[in-house]
Amino acid sequence: MKKQILLINPAQNQTHVNKQVGIYPSGALTLIGTMCQNEGHTVKIIDATVDTITVSEMKKIINYFNPDIVGITMNTFQTKNARLWLETIKEVDENILTVVGGPHPSALELNIFKDFNNIDISVIGEGEFTFLEIVNGKNKEEIKGICYNNKINKLRPAALNLDHVPPTNFDLVDLSKYPGIVGTGKSMFIMASRGCPSNCTYCNKSVFGTKVRYRSPKRVVEDIKQMHEKYGINEIYFQDDTLNLNRRWLESIFNLIINNRLNIDVSYRIAFRANKNLVDEQLLALAKLANVTSIFYGVESGNQEMLNRMKKGLTIEELKRAFKLTHAAGIETTAAFIIGLPGETINTIKDTANMWKEINAKQCGFTLATPFPNTAFQKEIISKNHLLDTNYDNYRLGGNYIRTDELTSEQLEFFSVMLILGHSHKQIHKLPYFTIGKSRMLCNIIVTMIRTLRCIKIIMNRKTW
């Protein structure tokens, strides 16, 4: 029996502006939507990260579309609005089957039902086959990888062959609403592999796990070709955690891109690990030929002891080498840093600031560490009483919920703000902010002022007040 399937990507819990803008459509929902549509079901996707949806509007959508099943994807920054939509759905029709999935439910497993009253089924891990079995009416007791009625079924093994992933039907969403990473041209992301074998303490790997699995290079390039020819995509971001872990596989992708002339009108942004055995001149030269314009590196800290504590599996020397080689190849770089992991001090933050200056990345991101559920990082700060907010509805990217042995929450926020401002305004680094940051009282005053200015900005940007 064919079903009406409504898929929802909730807005973020908190934003600093009136409207939250999603960079890309949800990969999970477009994949699941495509697979359900391919089996004859009717699919509608609502993305509240690009469209502001009121409760009354959502009720009208539900009444008009009349879904049999509503699927909601959820990360830790979406809990508040996911809860709102679940309540709204059940208020309209309590017989609609509500299914949630994504990193947050996968990490919490049965505990998700303690925070949400209106979930019928929670999917753990990779969800496309699981959701399809739910839609097709398979007996719940026989579906692997779900929780329901406070019971958890046997977990579903991760898919080993990823060539089941079909070409995405982007007609399910309005691509014109998504700006991509830098907001130029038509941009889209692709995942050519899943899984990461690293053990970084701060990372939530509850969906894709630790075993790395690959799509065939041929299928990856076929997807790129369709994106370009059918949808006019001219920039693609490879969102893989470990794109350069399998060298021969990656070289095959680059060569197929070149051979199919998909390096002429399409550019690529990719993420690499910086380990010495994974990055060299030859691979970077091939990436340049494939029209890779930017490489993202997760640096996280400029202090070796901090890298060791977070189990990053990298050295400062490897990181500096990777940036030097990438720039020499004529490819721009993006560096990501995390402030506030256990062991952070004023001196380690100073090392991070010095590292940022030395690697000279084109773009940088500095964010306060987020204690995602069931990560080693979260467990450690709970044991130390360093977790200052346990309400996930307050969580947002860059939010402030932690302290360290040496630094208060306000000090961490102060240094994070200074580093962010310093990336855009180099003159900030002429200020004695490391001296200022030693004073907890001054940090409290400055952070209070910053939070006040943010509130004013929110009010000023609201269209209706």
KEVOGU-511417 format. One record per residue (C-alpha): residue number from 0; x, y, z. Coordinates in steps of 0.1 Angstrom, whole numbers, plus 5000, padded with zeros to 4 digits. Example, Ala and Ser with C-alpha at 12.3 -4.5 7.8 and 13.67 -1.06 7.14 Angstrom:
2
REC num   px   py   pz
REC   0 5123 4955 5078
REC   1 5137 4989 5071
***
This chain:
465
REC num   px   py   pz
REC   0 5000 5000 5000
REC   1 5014 5034 4989
REC   2 5019 5059 5017
REC   3 5020 5097 5021
REC   4 5054 5105 5036
REC   5 5062 5139 5052
REC   6 5099 5145 5060
REC   7 5109 5174 5083
REC   8 5142 5191 5089
REC   9 5136 5213 5120
REC  10 5152 5248 5125
REC  11 5180 5252 5149
REC  12 5172 5256 5186
REC  13 5186 5291 5188
REC  14 5199 5316 5162
REC  15 5213 5351 5163
REC  16 5191 5363 5135
REC  17 5155 5361 5127
REC  18 5158 5335 5100
REC  19 5180 5304 5101
REC  20 5196 5297 5067
REC  21 5205 5261 5058
REC  22 5236 5257 5038
REC  23 5225 5225 5021
REC  24 5194 5204 5021
REC  25 5193 5175 5045
REC  26 5213 5146 5030
REC  27 5194 5121 5051
REC  28 5159 5134 5041
REC  29 5167 5138 5004
REC  30 5181 5102 5003
REC  31 5152 5087 5022
REC  32 5128 5107 5002
REC  33 5143 5096 4969
REC  34 5142 5059 4980
REC  35 5106 5061 4992
REC  36 5096 5079 4960
REC  37 5113 5053 4939
REC  38 5090 5027 4955
REC  39 5059 5046 4946
REC  40 5053 5065 4978
REC  41 5043 5102 4978
REC  42 5070 5123 4995
REC  43 5070 5159 5007
REC  44 5101 5175 5024
REC  45 5098 5206 5047
REC  46 5130 5223 5056
REC  47 5126 5248 5084
REC  48 5163 5258 5082
REC  49 5154 5278 5050
REC  50 5116 5284 5055
REC  51 5101 5299 5086
REC  52 5071 5277 5094
REC  53 5046 5287 5121
REC  54 5026 5261 5140
REC  55 4994 5272 5122
REC  56 5011 5268 5089
REC  57 5024 5233 5099
REC  58 4989 5223 5109
REC  59 4975 5234 5075
REC  60 5003 5214 5057
REC  61 4995 5183 5077
REC  62 4958 5186 5071
REC  63 4963 5192 5034
REC  64 4990 5166 5028
REC  65 4974 5140 5052
REC  66 5006 5121 5059
REC  67 5006 5085 5070
REC  68 5041 5088 5084
REC  69 5062 5118 5094
REC  70 5099 5114 5096
REC  71 5120 5140 5115
REC  72 5158 5142 5114
REC  73 5174 5156 5145
REC  74 5209 5167 5156
REC  75 5215 5181 5191
REC  76 5210 5216 5179
REC  77 5174 5209 5167
REC  78 5158 5193 5197
REC  79 5136 5222 5207
REC  80 5119 5226 5172
REC  81 5118 5188 5167
REC  82 5097 5186 5199
REC  83 5074 5214 5187
REC  84 5067 5196 5154
REC  85 5061 5163 5171
REC  86 5036 5179 5194
REC  87 5019 5197 5165
REC  88 5016 5165 5145
REC  89 5000 5145 5173
REC  90 4977 5174 5180
REC  91 4964 5174 5145
REC  92 4961 5136 5142
REC  93 4974 5112 5169
REC  94 4972 5083 5145
REC  95 5001 5097 5123
REC  96 5031 5075 5128
REC  97 5060 5097 5140
REC  98 5096 5085 5133
REC  99 5128 5103 5143
REC 100 5164 5097 5134
REC 101 5198 5113 5131
REC 102 5228 5118 5155
REC 103 5209 5129 5186
REC 104 5183 5100 5188
REC 105 5210 5075 5177
REC 106 5233 5086 5205
REC 107 5206 5085 5232
REC 108 5189 5053 5221
REC 109 5161 5045 5246
REC 110 5168 5077 5265
REC 111 5153 5097 5237
REC 112 5118 5088 5251
REC 113 5126 5105 5284
REC 114 5129 5138 5265
REC 115 5101 5133 5239
REC 116 5066 5122 5245
REC 117 5053 5120 5209
REC 118 5078 5097 5192
REC 119 5064 5064 5180
REC 120 5097 5050 5166
REC 121 5133 5062 5169
REC 122 5158 5050 5143
REC 123 5194 5042 5154
REC 124 5223 5046 5130
REC 125 5220 5047 5092
REC 126 5183 5050 5086
REC 127 5175 5047 5049
REC 128 5168 5009 5049
REC 129 5152 5010 5083
REC 130 5128 5038 5074
REC 131 5119 5021 5042
REC 132 5110 4989 5061
REC 133 5088 5011 5084
REC 134 5071 5027 5054
REC 135 5065 4994 5037
REC 136 5048 4980 5068
REC 137 5072 4954 5081
REC 138 5065 4941 5116
REC 139 5082 4964 5141
REC 140 5096 4934 5160
REC 141 5115 4924 5129
REC 142 5130 4958 5120
REC 143 5166 4961 5131
REC 144 5179 4994 5144
REC 145 5147 5009 5160
REC 146 5134 5018 5195
REC 147 5097 5018 5203
REC 148 5076 5014 5234
REC 149 5108 5017 5255
REC 150 5122 4986 5237
REC 151 5152 4985 5215
REC 152 5156 4960 5187
REC 153 5188 4944 5176
REC 154 5210 4971 5159
REC 155 5212 4971 5121
REC 156 5247 4964 5108
REC 157 5262 4993 5088
REC 158 5258 4989 5050
REC 159 5291 4976 5036
REC 160 5283 4984 5000
REC 161 5271 5020 4995
REC 162 5263 5017 4959
REC 163 5226 5012 4969
REC 164 5225 5050 4972
REC 165 5205 5062 4942
REC 166 5210 5095 4924
REC 167 5193 5121 4946
REC 168 5160 5136 4933
REC 169 5167 5172 4942
REC 170 5132 5181 4928
REC 171 5121 5172 4963
REC 172 5136 5205 4975
REC 173 5141 5241 4962
REC 174 5178 5242 4955
REC 175 5177 5280 4950
REC 176 5172 5284 4987
REC 177 5205 5269 4996
REC 178 5236 5291 4994
REC 179 5263 5265 4999
REC 180 5294 5271 5020
REC 181 5304 5304 5004
REC 182 5272 5314 4987
REC 183 5285 5316 4952
REC 184 5269 5298 4923
REC 185 5249 5266 4927
REC 186 5265 5245 4954
REC 187 5258 5210 4967
REC 188 5275 5184 4989
REC 189 5282 5147 4983
REC 190 5292 5118 5005
REC 191 5314 5093 4988
REC 192 5321 5073 5020
REC 193 5308 5068 5055
REC 194 5325 5062 5088
REC 195 5356 5074 5106
REC 196 5381 5051 5124
REC 197 5395 5080 5146
REC 198 5386 5082 5183
REC 199 5383 5120 5188
REC 200 5368 5125 5222
REC 201 5343 5152 5211
REC 202 5328 5135 5181
REC 203 5294 5119 5179
REC 204 5297 5089 5155
REC 205 5264 5073 5164
REC 206 5251 5073 5128
REC 207 5279 5062 5106
REC 208 5302 5045 5131
REC 209 5339 5037 5130
REC 210 5341 5014 5100
REC 211 5349 5032 5068
REC 212 5328 5021 5037
REC 213 5330 5034 5002
REC 214 5308 5041 4972
REC 215 5325 5031 4939
REC 216 5343 5059 4921
REC 217 5321 5053 4891
REC 218 5289 5059 4910
REC 219 5303 5090 4928
REC 220 5312 5106 4894
REC 221 5279 5096 4879
REC 222 5262 5116 4908
REC 223 5284 5146 4901
REC 224 5276 5145 4864
REC 225 5239 5144 4872
REC 226 5241 5173 4896
REC 227 5259 5194 4871
REC 228 5239 5185 4840
REC 229 5204 5182 4855
REC 230 5206 5207 4883
REC 231 5233 5231 4871
REC 232 5255 5225 4902
REC 233 5289 5240 4897
REC 234 5304 5236 4931
REC 235 5305 5204 4951
REC 236 5316 5198 4987
REC 237 5328 5163 4996
REC 238 5315 5160 5032
REC 239 5334 5127 5040
REC 240 5352 5125 5073
REC 241 5381 5106 5059
REC 242 5382 5113 5021
REC 243 5420 5107 5018
REC 244 5421 5076 5039
REC 245 5420 5053 5009
REC 246 5444 5068 4984
REC 247 5438 5045 4954
REC 248 5400 5050 4957
REC 249 5404 5088 4959
REC 250 5428 5089 4930
REC 251 5403 5070 4909
REC 252 5376 5096 4917
REC 253 5399 5125 4908
REC 254 5409 5108 4875
REC 255 5373 5101 4866
REC 256 5364 5137 4873
REC 257 5393 5148 4850
REC 258 5385 5122 4823
REC 259 5348 5132 4822
REC 260 5358 5169 4820
REC 261 5339 5176 4852
REC 262 5369 5197 4863
REC 263 5361 5224 4837
REC 264 5329 5239 4849
REC 265 5327 5223 4884
REC 266 5349 5231 4913
REC 267 5353 5210 4945
REC 268 5358 5216 4982
REC 269 5370 5187 5002
REC 270 5381 5177 5037
REC 271 5414 5160 5044
REC 272 5431 5145 5074
REC 273 5465 5161 5077
REC 274 5486 5130 5086
REC 275 5519 5128 5069
REC 276 5511 5094 5053
REC 277 5479 5108 5038
REC 278 5489 5141 5023
REC 279 5517 5147 4998
REC 280 5526 5168 4968
REC 281 5515 5142 4943
REC 282 5480 5138 4957
REC 283 5476 5176 4960
REC 284 5487 5181 4924
REC 285 5461 5156 4913
REC 286 5435 5173 4934
REC 287 5444 5206 4918
REC 288 5440 5191 4883
REC 289 5405 5179 4894
REC 290 5397 5216 4902
REC 291 5398 5212 4940
REC 292 5398 5248 4951
REC 293 5398 5244 4989
REC 294 5407 5218 5015
REC 295 5393 5217 5050
REC 296 5415 5205 5078
REC 297 5404 5199 5114
REC 298 5432 5215 5134
REC 299 5413 5218 5167
REC 300 5443 5231 5187
REC 301 5478 5245 5184
REC 302 5490 5226 5215
REC 303 5503 5191 5212
REC 304 5492 5180 5246
REC 305 5456 5191 5238
REC 306 5457 5172 5206
REC 307 5469 5141 5225
REC 308 5441 5145 5251
REC 309 5414 5147 5225
REC 310 5429 5117 5207
REC 311 5432 5135 5175
REC 312 5460 5113 5162
REC 313 5479 5142 5147
REC 314 5510 5162 5155
REC 315 5516 5199 5152
REC 316 5543 5193 5127
REC 317 5519 5172 5105
REC 318 5493 5200 5105
REC 319 5518 5227 5096
REC 320 5532 5205 5068
REC 321 5498 5199 5054
REC 322 5489 5236 5052
REC 323 5523 5244 5036
REC 324 5520 5217 5010
REC 325 5484 5226 5002
REC 326 5492 5263 4997
REC 327 5522 5253 4975
REC 328 5499 5233 4953
REC 329 5478 5264 4948
REC 330 5448 5252 4968
REC 331 5431 5274 4995
REC 332 5426 5260 5030
REC 333 5400 5262 5058
REC 334 5410 5254 5094
REC 335 5387 5245 5122
REC 336 5396 5250 5159
REC 337 5378 5240 5191
REC 338 5381 5260 5223
REC 339 5373 5245 5257
REC 340 5381 5208 5256
REC 341 5395 5193 5289
REC 342 5429 5206 5296
REC 343 5424 5240 5280
REC 344 5443 5269 5296
REC 345 5452 5304 5286
REC 346 5486 5291 5274
REC 347 5470 5264 5252
REC 348 5446 5290 5237
REC 349 5477 5312 5231
REC 350 5493 5282 5212
REC 351 5461 5279 5191
REC 352 5462 5316 5182
REC 353 5499 5313 5172
REC 354 5491 5282 5152
REC 355 5463 5301 5134
REC 356 5488 5329 5124
REC 357 5514 5304 5112
REC 358 5493 5282 5090
REC 359 5477 5312 5073
REC 360 5445 5295 5063
REC 361 5422 5314 5039
REC 362 5392 5307 5062
REC 363 5391 5297 5099
REC 364 5364 5287 5123
REC 365 5367 5289 5161
REC 366 5340 5273 5181
REC 367 5334 5265 5217
REC 368 5333 5227 5224
REC 369 5299 5212 5224
REC 370 5294 5182 5248
REC 371 5273 5159 5224
REC 372 5255 5131 5241
REC 373 5274 5100 5251
REC 374 5308 5113 5238
REC 375 5339 5107 5258
REC 376 5341 5145 5262
REC 377 5307 5147 5277
REC 378 5313 5119 5301
REC 379 5346 5134 5313
REC 380 5332 5169 5320
REC 381 5302 5154 5338
REC 382 5326 5135 5361
REC 383 5343 5168 5368
REC 384 5311 5188 5373
REC 385 5322 5210 5343
REC 386 5290 5205 5324
REC 387 5270 5237 5331
REC 388 5238 5231 5311
REC 389 5222 5197 5305
REC 390 5191 5211 5286
REC 391 5197 5202 5250
REC 392 5170 5227 5239
REC 393 5195 5255 5248
REC 394 5222 5240 5226
REC 395 5234 5257 5195
REC 396 5266 5258 5174
REC 397 5292 5277 5194
REC 398 5271 5278 5225
REC 399 5286 5280 5259
REC 400 5279 5251 5283
REC 401 5313 5241 5298
REC 402 5343 5252 5318
REC 403 5377 5236 5324
REC 404 5399 5231 5354
REC 405 5415 5265 5349
REC 406 5390 5286 5329
REC 407 5355 5297 5336
REC 408 5327 5295 5311
REC 409 5330 5333 5306
REC 410 5367 5331 5300
REC 411 5363 5305 5273
REC 412 5336 5325 5256
REC 413 5358 5356 5258
REC 414 5387 5340 5241
REC 415 5365 5323 5215
REC 416 5350 5357 5206
REC 417 5385 5373 5204
REC 418 5398 5346 5181
REC 419 5367 5349 5159
REC 420 5370 5387 5157
REC 421 5408 5384 5152
REC 422 5403 5363 5120
REC 423 5384 5391 5103
REC 424 5401 5420 5120
REC 425 5438 5414 5125
REC 426 5442 5445 5146
REC 427 5424 5427 5174
REC 428 5456 5407 5180
REC 429 5473 5440 5189
REC 430 5451 5441 5220
REC 431 5464 5425 5252
REC 432 5434 5401 5253
REC 433 5454 5373 5269
REC 434 5462 5396 5298
REC 435 5426 5408 5299
REC 436 5414 5372 5298
REC 437 5432 5364 5331
REC 438 5407 5385 5349
REC 439 5375 5366 5355
REC 440 5357 5398 5364
REC 441 5367 5416 5332
REC 442 5357 5385 5311
REC 443 5323 5384 5329
REC 444 5317 5421 5320
REC 445 5328 5418 5284
REC 446 5308 5386 5278
REC 447 5277 5401 5293
REC 448 5281 5431 5270
REC 449 5285 5407 5240
REC 450 5254 5387 5249
REC 451 5234 5420 5253
REC 452 5245 5431 5218
REC 453 5235 5398 5204
REC 454 5200 5401 5220
REC 455 5197 5436 5204
REC 456 5207 5422 5171
REC 457 5181 5395 5173
REC 458 5154 5421 5181
REC 459 5165 5444 5153
REC 460 5165 5416 5127
REC 461 5130 5404 5135
REC 462 5105 5411 5108
REC 463 5075 5408 5131
REC 464 5077 5419 5168
***
